[in-house]
Amino acid sequence: MAARRQQVEAALDRYTAGLDAPSRLVEAMRYSLLAGGKRLRPILTIAASELFGLEAADVMPGACALEMIHTYSLIHDDLPCMDDDDLRRGRPTCHKVYGEAMAVLAGDALLTQAFALMAEQAAVPRVGPARAVRAAAELAHAAGAEGMVGGQVEDLAWEGRQADEPQLRRIHSLKTGALFRAAVRMGGILAGAGEEDLDRLGRYATHFGLAFQIWDDVLDVTGDAALTGKGVGRDARLDKSTYVTLHGVEGARERAYQAVRLALEELEPFGGAGWVLRALAESVVDRVA
């Protein structure tokens, strides 16, 4: 996984190094974008595309577009008007370094730049315009009002109230799961996968995303900020409903394990070719950050 992460890091650096834009804006964009992180979403895109015969270079524009959108969402999520966080990936959040206005603009710029990369994706010979356009639509749907942004709205709306499990699952499915689903489905779309395989990848990612978010809920209670790279106890501070508030730490952990098991079941038809996706799912409940 380290080699794949390094490939993504190098591409993100390359795609933003020469932007003809105000230097302070580019600096703020790159401060957050190149701050490290697991790069799970682009790695999922690459791994899904490899199931159907493509290579990392064939889908790198789309994979990096996804990471830019994820990073923009983190910048905005950390703002005082949202979760008001001071720490992200082990260092001060973007608005703490560059101010709120520049942080908003850096997020806006990353979101917009992502779709410039999707246009570049159309020029990749082994992909072509039709698949790239469909992948761009998949990404836009997942990132917008019917996906991640809608999930953030519902998350904010439920602060101070205890959501039941169906509502909490819906919030997680939109706010976190939507981009994970887009990641694997984009990889499949760009590689020309059939609808049955795309649906299977989507179900895998739904379970993957739920496990990931539940484990985040657990780490917010049990984690160490020095390891997680972000503040702990933030859910309690904001009076958010989580799987821990519903089921306790051990109950939440068991539900995360169950979600991983369901994700792995969806990969069985792919046989040995799905090993990277399997390893990624298993790693969700091993992480300390």
C-alpha positions as YAML, in Angstrom:
chain: A
units: angstrom
residues:
- id: 1
  name: MET
  ca: [0.00, 0.00, 0.00]
- id: 2
  name: ALA
  ca: [2.90, 2.34, 0.70]
- id: 3
  name: ALA
  ca: [3.95, 2.29, -2.96]
- id: 4
  name: ARG
  ca: [0.41, 3.13, -4.11]
- id: 5
  name: ARG
  ca: [0.21, 5.94, -1.58]
- id: 6
  name: GLN
  ca: [3.51, 7.36, -2.85]
- id: 7
  name: GLN
  ca: [2.20, 7.27, -6.43]
- id: 8
  name: VAL
  ca: [-0.85, 9.26, -5.38]
- id: 9
  name: GLU
  ca: [1.24, 11.73, -3.36]
- id: 10
  name: ALA
  ca: [3.53, 12.38, -6.32]
- id: 11
  name: ALA
  ca: [0.58, 12.92, -8.65]
- id: 12
  name: LEU
  ca: [-1.16, 15.33, -6.25]
- id: 13
  name: ASP
  ca: [2.07, 17.30, -6.00]
- id: 14
  name: ARG
  ca: [2.43, 17.36, -9.78]
- id: 15
  name: TYR
  ca: [-1.16, 18.39, -10.44]
- id: 16
  name: THR
  ca: [-0.97, 21.42, -8.11]
- id: 17
  name: ALA
  ca: [2.66, 22.56, -8.40]
- id: 18
  name: GLY
  ca: [2.24, 24.69, -11.50]
- id: 19
  name: LEU
  ca: [-1.16, 26.29, -11.00]
- id: 20
  name: ASP
  ca: [-1.34, 29.82, -12.41]
- id: 21
  name: ALA
  ca: [-3.11, 31.25, -9.37]
- id: 22
  name: PRO
  ca: [-2.38, 33.57, -6.42]
- id: 23
  name: SER
  ca: [0.52, 32.07, -4.51]
- id: 24
  name: ARG
  ca: [-1.21, 32.30, -1.14]
- id: 25
  name: LEU
  ca: [-4.19, 30.35, -2.48]
- id: 26
  name: VAL
  ca: [-2.00, 27.62, -3.99]
- id: 27
  name: GLU
  ca: [-0.05, 27.44, -0.74]
- id: 28
  name: ALA
  ca: [-3.25, 26.93, 1.26]
- id: 29
  name: MET
  ca: [-4.51, 24.29, -1.19]
- id: 30
  name: ARG
  ca: [-1.25, 22.36, -1.05]
- id: 31
  name: TYR
  ca: [-0.94, 22.77, 2.73]
- id: 32
  name: SER
  ca: [-4.06, 20.65, 3.19]
- id: 33
  name: LEU
  ca: [-3.81, 18.44, 0.11]
- id: 34
  name: LEU
  ca: [-0.21, 17.35, 0.74]
- id: 35
  name: ALA
  ca: [-0.50, 16.97, 4.51]
- id: 36
  name: GLY
  ca: [-0.35, 13.19, 4.33]
- id: 37
  name: GLY
  ca: [-3.24, 10.94, 5.18]
- id: 38
  name: LYS
  ca: [-4.21, 7.43, 4.20]
- id: 39
  name: ARG
  ca: [-5.21, 8.26, 0.59]
- id: 40
  name: LEU
  ca: [-7.80, 5.49, 0.86]
- id: 41
  name: ARG
  ca: [-10.17, 6.89, -1.74]
- id: 42
  name: PRO
  ca: [-7.71, 7.17, -4.63]
- id: 43
  name: ILE
  ca: [-6.19, 3.81, -3.72]
- id: 44
  name: LEU
  ca: [-9.68, 2.28, -3.84]
- id: 45
  name: THR
  ca: [-10.18, 3.76, -7.30]
- id: 46
  name: ILE
  ca: [-6.89, 2.34, -8.52]
- id: 47
  name: ALA
  ca: [-7.54, -1.08, -6.98]
- id: 48
  name: ALA
  ca: [-11.02, -1.29, -8.50]
- id: 49
  name: SER
  ca: [-9.71, -0.35, -11.95]
- id: 50
  name: GLU
  ca: [-7.01, -3.01, -11.71]
- id: 51
  name: LEU
  ca: [-9.70, -5.67, -11.31]
- id: 52
  name: PHE
  ca: [-10.66, -4.97, -14.93]
- id: 53
  name: GLY
  ca: [-7.24, -4.58, -16.51]
- id: 54
  name: LEU
  ca: [-6.22, -0.95, -16.08]
- id: 55
  name: GLU
  ca: [-3.15, 0.38, -14.29]
- id: 56
  name: ALA
  ca: [-2.69, 3.18, -11.78]
- id: 57
  name: ALA
  ca: [-1.53, 5.67, -14.42]
- id: 58
  name: ASP
  ca: [-4.71, 5.12, -16.44]
- id: 59
  name: VAL
  ca: [-6.97, 6.37, -13.64]
- id: 60
  name: MET
  ca: [-4.67, 8.72, -11.73]
- id: 61
  name: PRO
  ca: [-6.45, 11.94, -12.80]
- id: 62
  name: GLY
  ca: [-9.78, 10.61, -11.53]
- id: 63
  name: ALA
  ca: [-8.23, 9.16, -8.39]
- id: 64
  name: CYS
  ca: [-6.62, 12.50, -7.54]
- id: 65
  name: ALA
  ca: [-9.83, 14.37, -8.35]
- id: 66
  name: LEU
  ca: [-11.51, 12.29, -5.67]
- id: 67
  name: GLU
  ca: [-8.78, 13.11, -3.15]
- id: 68
  name: MET
  ca: [-9.09, 16.82, -3.93]
- id: 69
  name: ILE
  ca: [-12.81, 16.68, -3.20]
- id: 70
  name: HIS
  ca: [-12.19, 14.77, 0.01]
- id: 71
  name: THR
  ca: [-9.61, 17.36, 1.09]
- id: 72
  name: TYR
  ca: [-11.89, 20.29, 0.28]
- id: 73
  name: SER
  ca: [-14.57, 18.65, 2.44]
- id: 74
  name: LEU
  ca: [-12.12, 18.36, 5.36]
- id: 75
  name: ILE
  ca: [-11.10, 22.02, 5.06]
- id: 76
  name: HIS
  ca: [-14.73, 23.13, 5.18]
- id: 77
  name: ASP
  ca: [-15.68, 20.58, 7.85]
- id: 78
  name: ASP
  ca: [-13.01, 22.02, 10.16]
- id: 79
  name: LEU
  ca: [-14.29, 25.61, 9.89]
- id: 80
  name: PRO
  ca: [-15.72, 27.34, 12.99]
- id: 81
  name: CYS
  ca: [-19.18, 27.35, 11.41]
- id: 82
  name: MET
  ca: [-19.04, 23.56, 11.05]
- id: 83
  name: ASP
  ca: [-17.06, 21.36, 13.49]
- id: 84
  name: ASP
  ca: [-14.63, 24.10, 14.60]
- id: 85
  name: ASP
  ca: [-11.53, 21.90, 14.73]
- id: 86
  name: ASP
  ca: [-7.98, 23.11, 15.33]
- id: 87
  name: LEU
  ca: [-6.06, 19.97, 14.34]
- id: 88
  name: ARG
  ca: [-6.07, 17.85, 11.19]
- id: 89
  name: ARG
  ca: [-3.52, 15.24, 10.12]
- id: 90
  name: GLY
  ca: [-1.30, 16.17, 13.02]
- id: 91
  name: ARG
  ca: [-1.03, 19.91, 12.38]
- id: 92
  name: PRO
  ca: [-3.15, 23.07, 12.59]
- id: 93
  name: THR
  ca: [-6.18, 23.13, 10.33]
- id: 94
  name: CYS
  ca: [-6.17, 25.25, 7.19]
- id: 95
  name: HIS
  ca: [-8.21, 28.10, 8.65]
- id: 96
  name: LYS
  ca: [-5.92, 28.28, 11.69]
- id: 97
  name: VAL
  ca: [-2.95, 28.91, 9.41]
- id: 98
  name: TYR
  ca: [-4.46, 30.90, 6.54]
- id: 99
  name: GLY
  ca: [-7.62, 32.39, 8.02]
- id: 100
  name: GLU
  ca: [-11.23, 31.43, 7.45]
- id: 101
  name: ALA
  ca: [-11.70, 33.27, 4.16]
- id: 102
  name: MET
  ca: [-8.65, 31.71, 2.53]
- id: 103
  name: ALA
  ca: [-9.61, 28.28, 3.85]
- id: 104
  name: VAL
  ca: [-13.05, 28.58, 2.24]
- id: 105
  name: LEU
  ca: [-11.44, 29.65, -1.04]
- id: 106
  name: ALA
  ca: [-8.83, 26.88, -0.91]
- id: 107
  name: GLY
  ca: [-11.63, 24.35, -0.51]
- id: 108
  name: ASP
  ca: [-13.57, 25.93, -3.37]
- id: 109
  name: ALA
  ca: [-10.49, 25.81, -5.58]
- id: 110
  name: LEU
  ca: [-9.81, 22.14, -4.82]
- id: 111
  name: LEU
  ca: [-13.39, 21.22, -5.63]
- id: 112
  name: THR
  ca: [-13.20, 23.05, -8.95]
- id: 113
  name: GLN
  ca: [-9.75, 21.70, -9.81]
- id: 114
  name: ALA
  ca: [-11.06, 18.18, -9.30]
- id: 115
  name: PHE
  ca: [-13.30, 18.50, -12.33]
- id: 116
  name: ALA
  ca: [-10.46, 19.92, -14.40]
- id: 117
  name: LEU
  ca: [-8.71, 16.63, -13.65]
- id: 118
  name: MET
  ca: [-11.80, 14.70, -14.71]
- id: 119
  name: ALA
  ca: [-11.54, 16.48, -18.06]
- id: 120
  name: GLU
  ca: [-7.92, 15.32, -18.28]
- id: 121
  name: GLN
  ca: [-9.13, 11.80, -17.52]
- id: 122
  name: ALA
  ca: [-11.08, 11.82, -20.79]
- id: 123
  name: ALA
  ca: [-7.82, 12.12, -22.75]
- id: 124
  name: VAL
  ca: [-6.33, 8.90, -21.34]
- id: 125
  name: PRO
  ca: [-6.24, 6.49, -24.31]
- id: 126
  name: ARG
  ca: [-7.32, 3.36, -22.42]
- id: 127
  name: VAL
  ca: [-10.28, 5.21, -20.90]
- id: 128
  name: GLY
  ca: [-11.73, 7.67, -23.38]
- id: 129
  name: PRO
  ca: [-14.35, 10.43, -23.12]
- id: 130
  name: ALA
  ca: [-17.51, 8.35, -22.61]
- id: 131
  name: ARG
  ca: [-16.22, 6.51, -19.54]
- id: 132
  name: ALA
  ca: [-14.63, 9.67, -18.14]
- id: 133
  name: VAL
  ca: [-17.89, 11.61, -18.44]
- id: 134
  name: ARG
  ca: [-19.80, 8.86, -16.66]
- id: 135
  name: ALA
  ca: [-17.17, 8.75, -13.91]
- id: 136
  name: ALA
  ca: [-17.38, 12.54, -13.53]
- id: 137
  name: ALA
  ca: [-21.14, 12.29, -13.12]
- id: 138
  name: GLU
  ca: [-20.66, 9.57, -10.50]
- id: 139
  name: LEU
  ca: [-18.25, 11.82, -8.60]
- id: 140
  name: ALA
  ca: [-20.48, 14.89, -8.79]
- id: 141
  name: HIS
  ca: [-23.49, 12.94, -7.54]
- id: 142
  name: ALA
  ca: [-21.52, 11.49, -4.62]
- id: 143
  name: ALA
  ca: [-20.02, 14.83, -3.59]
- id: 144
  name: GLY
  ca: [-23.13, 16.98, -3.86]
- id: 145
  name: ALA
  ca: [-26.56, 17.47, -2.33]
- id: 146
  name: GLU
  ca: [-27.56, 13.83, -2.74]
- id: 147
  name: GLY
  ca: [-24.28, 12.61, -1.26]
- id: 148
  name: MET
  ca: [-21.55, 14.07, 0.93]
- id: 149
  name: VAL
  ca: [-22.92, 17.62, 1.24]
- id: 150
  name: GLY
  ca: [-26.39, 16.32, 2.01]
- id: 151
  name: GLY
  ca: [-24.89, 14.09, 4.67]
- id: 152
  name: GLN
  ca: [-23.11, 17.03, 6.27]
- id: 153
  name: VAL
  ca: [-26.41, 18.94, 6.38]
- id: 154
  name: GLU
  ca: [-28.13, 16.04, 8.13]
- id: 155
  name: ASP
  ca: [-25.19, 15.62, 10.51]
- id: 156
  name: LEU
  ca: [-25.45, 19.27, 11.54]
- id: 157
  name: ALA
  ca: [-29.23, 19.03, 11.86]
- id: 158
  name: TRP
  ca: [-28.96, 16.16, 14.33]
- id: 159
  name: GLU
  ca: [-26.46, 17.83, 16.67]
- id: 160
  name: GLY
  ca: [-27.92, 17.92, 20.16]
- id: 161
  name: ARG
  ca: [-30.37, 15.11, 19.42]
- id: 162
  name: GLN
  ca: [-29.99, 11.35, 19.61]
- id: 163
  name: ALA
  ca: [-30.49, 9.81, 16.19]
- id: 164
  name: ASP
  ca: [-31.71, 6.23, 15.98]
- id: 165
  name: GLU
  ca: [-29.68, 3.64, 14.09]
- id: 166
  name: PRO
  ca: [-31.48, 3.97, 10.71]
- id: 167
  name: GLN
  ca: [-30.99, 7.75, 10.74]
- id: 168
  name: LEU
  ca: [-27.36, 7.44, 11.84]
- id: 169
  name: ARG
  ca: [-26.72, 4.89, 9.11]
- id: 170
  name: ARG
  ca: [-28.22, 7.29, 6.57]
- id: 171
  name: ILE
  ca: [-26.00, 10.16, 7.74]
- id: 172
  name: HIS
  ca: [-22.90, 7.97, 7.52]
- id: 173
  name: SER
  ca: [-23.94, 6.56, 4.14]
- id: 174
  name: LEU
  ca: [-24.14, 10.07, 2.70]
- id: 175
  name: LYS
  ca: [-21.41, 11.96, 4.51]
- id: 176
  name: THR
  ca: [-18.75, 9.22, 4.46]
- id: 177
  name: GLY
  ca: [-20.00, 6.34, 2.36]
- id: 178
  name: ALA
  ca: [-20.87, 8.29, -0.78]
- id: 179
  name: LEU
  ca: [-17.25, 9.09, -1.67]
- id: 180
  name: PHE
  ca: [-16.14, 5.54, -0.90]
- id: 181
  name: ARG
  ca: [-18.83, 4.22, -3.25]
- id: 182
  name: ALA
  ca: [-17.78, 6.73, -5.89]
- id: 183
  name: ALA
  ca: [-14.15, 5.67, -5.47]
- id: 184
  name: VAL
  ca: [-14.67, 2.02, -6.37]
- id: 185
  name: ARG
  ca: [-17.42, 2.62, -8.90]
- id: 186
  name: MET
  ca: [-15.28, 5.22, -10.68]
- id: 187
  name: GLY
  ca: [-12.46, 2.70, -10.92]
- id: 188
  name: GLY
  ca: [-14.83, 0.18, -12.43]
- id: 189
  name: ILE
  ca: [-16.47, 2.68, -14.77]
- id: 190
  name: LEU
  ca: [-13.14, 3.95, -16.09]
- id: 191
  name: ALA
  ca: [-12.12, 0.35, -16.78]
- id: 192
  name: GLY
  ca: [-15.37, -0.56, -18.52]
- id: 193
  name: ALA
  ca: [-16.79, -2.89, -15.85]
- id: 194
  name: GLY
  ca: [-20.28, -4.28, -16.30]
- id: 195
  name: GLU
  ca: [-23.29, -3.19, -14.25]
- id: 196
  name: GLU
  ca: [-23.33, -6.31, -12.07]
- id: 197
  name: ASP
  ca: [-19.73, -5.76, -11.05]
- id: 198
  name: LEU
  ca: [-20.34, -2.05, -10.46]
- id: 199
  name: ASP
  ca: [-23.26, -2.86, -8.19]
- id: 200
  name: ARG
  ca: [-21.13, -5.37, -6.30]
- id: 201
  name: LEU
  ca: [-18.36, -2.80, -5.85]
- id: 202
  name: GLY
  ca: [-20.92, -0.29, -4.62]
- id: 203
  name: ARG
  ca: [-22.21, -2.71, -1.98]
- id: 204
  name: TYR
  ca: [-18.65, -3.45, -0.91]
- id: 205
  name: ALA
  ca: [-18.00, 0.26, -0.47]
- id: 206
  name: THR
  ca: [-21.23, 0.80, 1.47]
- id: 207
  name: HIS
  ca: [-20.14, -1.76, 4.06]
- id: 208
  name: PHE
  ca: [-16.55, -0.45, 3.92]
- id: 209
  name: GLY
  ca: [-17.70, 3.12, 4.55]
- id: 210
  name: LEU
  ca: [-19.92, 2.12, 7.45]
- id: 211
  name: ALA
  ca: [-17.08, 0.20, 9.10]
- id: 212
  name: PHE
  ca: [-14.75, 3.15, 8.56]
- id: 213
  name: GLN
  ca: [-17.15, 5.64, 10.14]
- id: 214
  name: ILE
  ca: [-18.02, 3.40, 13.09]
- id: 215
  name: TRP
  ca: [-14.30, 2.94, 13.77]
- id: 216
  name: ASP
  ca: [-13.88, 6.71, 13.62]
- id: 217
  name: ASP
  ca: [-16.62, 6.96, 16.25]
- id: 218
  name: VAL
  ca: [-14.69, 4.50, 18.42]
- id: 219
  name: LEU
  ca: [-11.38, 6.32, 17.96]
- id: 220
  name: ASP
  ca: [-13.01, 9.62, 18.93]
- id: 221
  name: VAL
  ca: [-13.57, 8.08, 22.36]
- id: 222
  name: THR
  ca: [-10.58, 5.76, 22.75]
- id: 223
  name: GLY
  ca: [-7.97, 7.27, 20.45]
- id: 224
  name: ASP
  ca: [-4.86, 9.32, 21.11]
- id: 225
  name: ALA
  ca: [-4.62, 12.68, 19.31]
- id: 226
  name: ALA
  ca: [-0.90, 12.09, 18.81]
- id: 227
  name: LEU
  ca: [-1.80, 9.04, 16.71]
- id: 228
  name: THR
  ca: [-5.07, 10.11, 15.10]
- id: 229
  name: GLY
  ca: [-3.67, 13.48, 14.03]
- id: 230
  name: LYS
  ca: [-6.90, 15.22, 15.04]
- id: 231
  name: GLY
  ca: [-8.69, 16.14, 18.22]
- id: 232
  name: VAL
  ca: [-10.49, 13.45, 20.18]
- id: 233
  name: GLY
  ca: [-13.74, 13.88, 22.07]
- id: 234
  name: ARG
  ca: [-15.09, 16.17, 19.35]
- id: 235
  name: ASP
  ca: [-18.31, 14.19, 18.91]
- id: 236
  name: ALA
  ca: [-19.16, 14.59, 22.59]
- id: 237
  name: ARG
  ca: [-18.25, 18.28, 22.46]
- id: 238
  name: LEU
  ca: [-20.66, 18.81, 19.57]
- id: 239
  name: ASP
  ca: [-23.27, 16.47, 21.10]
- id: 240
  name: LYS
  ca: [-23.32, 14.27, 18.01]
- id: 241
  name: SER
  ca: [-25.02, 10.90, 17.75]
- id: 242
  name: THR
  ca: [-22.55, 8.09, 17.06]
- id: 243
  name: TYR
  ca: [-22.48, 4.32, 17.13]
- id: 244
  name: VAL
  ca: [-20.72, 4.62, 20.48]
- id: 245
  name: THR
  ca: [-23.54, 6.69, 21.99]
- id: 246
  name: LEU
  ca: [-26.02, 4.12, 20.65]
- id: 247
  name: HIS
  ca: [-24.22, 0.87, 21.44]
- id: 248
  name: GLY
  ca: [-21.18, 1.63, 23.59]
- id: 249
  name: VAL
  ca: [-17.58, 1.09, 22.52]
- id: 250
  name: GLU
  ca: [-17.71, -2.71, 22.36]
- id: 251
  name: GLY
  ca: [-21.08, -2.75, 20.61]
- id: 252
  name: ALA
  ca: [-19.79, -0.27, 18.05]
- id: 253
  name: ARG
  ca: [-16.65, -2.34, 17.46]
- id: 254
  name: GLU
  ca: [-18.71, -5.47, 16.82]
- id: 255
  name: ARG
  ca: [-20.84, -3.62, 14.26]
- id: 256
  name: ALA
  ca: [-17.68, -2.43, 12.52]
- id: 257
  name: TYR
  ca: [-16.37, -6.00, 12.36]
- id: 258
  name: GLN
  ca: [-19.70, -7.15, 10.94]
- id: 259
  name: ALA
  ca: [-19.61, -4.44, 8.26]
- id: 260
  name: VAL
  ca: [-16.12, -5.57, 7.23]
- id: 261
  name: ARG
  ca: [-17.31, -9.18, 6.98]
- id: 262
  name: LEU
  ca: [-20.14, -8.09, 4.69]
- id: 263
  name: ALA
  ca: [-17.71, -6.06, 2.56]
- id: 264
  name: LEU
  ca: [-15.45, -9.08, 2.14]
- id: 265
  name: GLU
  ca: [-18.39, -11.25, 1.06]
- id: 266
  name: GLU
  ca: [-19.03, -8.90, -1.86]
- id: 267
  name: LEU
  ca: [-15.47, -9.49, -3.11]
- id: 268
  name: GLU
  ca: [-15.71, -13.28, -3.28]
- id: 269
  name: PRO
  ca: [-16.66, -13.41, -6.99]
- id: 270
  name: PHE
  ca: [-13.44, -11.54, -7.85]
- id: 271
  name: GLY
  ca: [-11.25, -14.26, -6.34]
- id: 272
  name: GLY
  ca: [-7.57, -13.49, -5.84]
- id: 273
  name: ALA
  ca: [-7.78, -10.37, -8.00]
- id: 274
  name: GLY
  ca: [-9.61, -8.58, -5.19]
- id: 275
  name: TRP
  ca: [-6.78, -8.90, -2.68]
- id: 276
  name: VAL
  ca: [-6.07, -5.17, -2.43]
- id: 277
  name: LEU
  ca: [-9.71, -4.34, -1.76]
- id: 278
  name: ARG
  ca: [-9.81, -7.12, 0.83]
- id: 279
  name: ALA
  ca: [-6.68, -5.84, 2.56]
- id: 280
  name: LEU
  ca: [-8.07, -2.31, 2.64]
- id: 281
  name: ALA
  ca: [-11.32, -3.46, 4.23]
- id: 282
  name: GLU
  ca: [-9.51, -5.52, 6.85]
- id: 283
  name: SER
  ca: [-7.26, -2.57, 7.69]
- id: 284
  name: VAL
  ca: [-10.22, -0.37, 8.61]
- id: 285
  name: VAL
  ca: [-10.68, -2.08, 11.98]
- id: 286
  name: ASP
  ca: [-6.96, -2.35, 12.71]
- id: 287
  name: ARG
  ca: [-6.13, 1.33, 12.48]
- id: 288
  name: VAL
  ca: [-5.29, 3.68, 15.33]
- id: 289
  name: ALA
  ca: [-5.72, 6.82, 13.20]
...
